[in-house]
Amino acid sequence: MKIGFDDFIENLSNSLTHLNRTSNGPPQAGVLVPFYKYQGLPYLLLTERSPQLRTHSGQIAFPGGTREDCDHDIVDTALRECQEEVGIQRDAIQILGKFHDFATPYYQSVTPIVATFDYPYEFVIQESEIARILHVPFHELLEKAVYHNEIWEYEAKNYTLHFYDWVDQSGRHNNIWGATGEVIHKLLGILYPEDNG
């Protein structure tokens, strides 16, 4: 299902305004969920982490990281990390709102900050952390062939993990899963509840 960028952002903003947001306590890390307009459609910017990193190496993720003492709040964390990782300046980003917190093996509370920025943009990649940037047409993540889920057991509990095997324009398969897959699945769930598997 294709929807124009302006209608998409209006729908997303309204959904975030009325969201009964899940909070996992004081935020320990923040990620930016950055959308932009390309050929009239909403695209999502993701990153592939460097294979040299000690944790989550090679995984596809949102720009983000640990909250630091210098950060005014968790929004400030997400903006700082995005600027450090891919070079998008703070004043180029428009914040839409916070999404549901999620937990990882390293953080109990990670807060996604949903935002937009104007494209094209002159990105500056921090090569020690980021291998490349992915430009994902958001509607393609709704395709049935792209998505599947799996039940994984961790510490005697079962968890549903969401996987998106997205193929980019070069024909490369990109496996989006983990916390990134969870956030995408929940976003699709509030925007397209009738289509989200």
Secondary structure, 3 states (H helix, E strand, C coil): CCCCHHHHHHHHHHHHHCCCCCCCCCCCEEEEEEEEEECCEEEEEEEEECCCCCCCCCCEECCEEECCCCCCCHHHHHHHHHHHHHCCCHHHEEEEEECCCECCCCCCCEEEEEEEECCCCCCCCCCCCEEEEEEEEHHHHHCCCCEEEEEEEECCEEEEEEEEEEECCCCCEEEECHHHHHHHHHHHHHHCCCCCC
